[in-house]
């Protein structure tokens, strides 16, 4: 089992971080994310999952969770950035966004995720154990 | 740490039950869970094999395998599912259910549930033997309770039903039983053992 942790610094049950973003999404988006994260959590290892990919370049050190789905004919690409850790068997979720056609959006979210990761590594309470929904 | 899976399970139930108030969430979750779980099962069945090798095993083309592993693929047919179950020598369980049942069954995402074992005669025989013995024991206990405490008959039947449901879920999905003792556990004296099938069964042995 993979234990999820969420960057929710002001959190006493949500708010201020990943849950603030998640709670603002439509029911369809939330349901797709929940179904994906449940399956990821049930795995013993993240190594062979198509939905979990290590990032490179300016995003090096981060892991991306891919939640792709269709609404009618429209392709939706949700990305959640996080990292594997801080402890063994844990995956910490830092920030989420909807990816558009180009990758320029990573230019904003990767630095934000790096900044949040540093905060979590300094103080683990910024990313408590969490569940979706 | 031992209590964590139960904590996760109860949190999941409460949270999903709340989200299920919204029909859009409900409908999307059913579709997303089903598609993603099936896609993951297909990937688990393939294991270390290439898609081409696995395609040969299930008598399909590589492109079909690629589609079946895609959680967004919506072209599954019952016929394809049955063909794959046949080739892989596993069972297939498809039915419409109410939402509490859906929540209960989808809670099980263990490795055993994700990648079920192929048919094993010994496993099936053992399952049938153990289950039928347990049912006989439960029937004995019910009869004993009817004699000893007739007014508790209904509660005893409910407890027996619970034991039966847990046993079924355990057999189907490897689901851990809940912490609550089953009827058999509640009423069996220490040093108790199931009565052999060939032996004449009587309630006296339970007193």
Interface residues (C-beta under 8 A of the other chain):
Chain A: X1 X26 X27 X28 X30 X31 X32 X34 X35 X36 X38 X39 X41 X42 X44 X50 X68 X69 X70 X131 X132 X133
Chain B: X5 X8 X11 X12 X15 X16 X18 X19 X22 X24 X25 X26 X28 X29 X32 X33 X36 X37 X40 X43 X69 X71 X72 X74 X109 X110 X111 X114
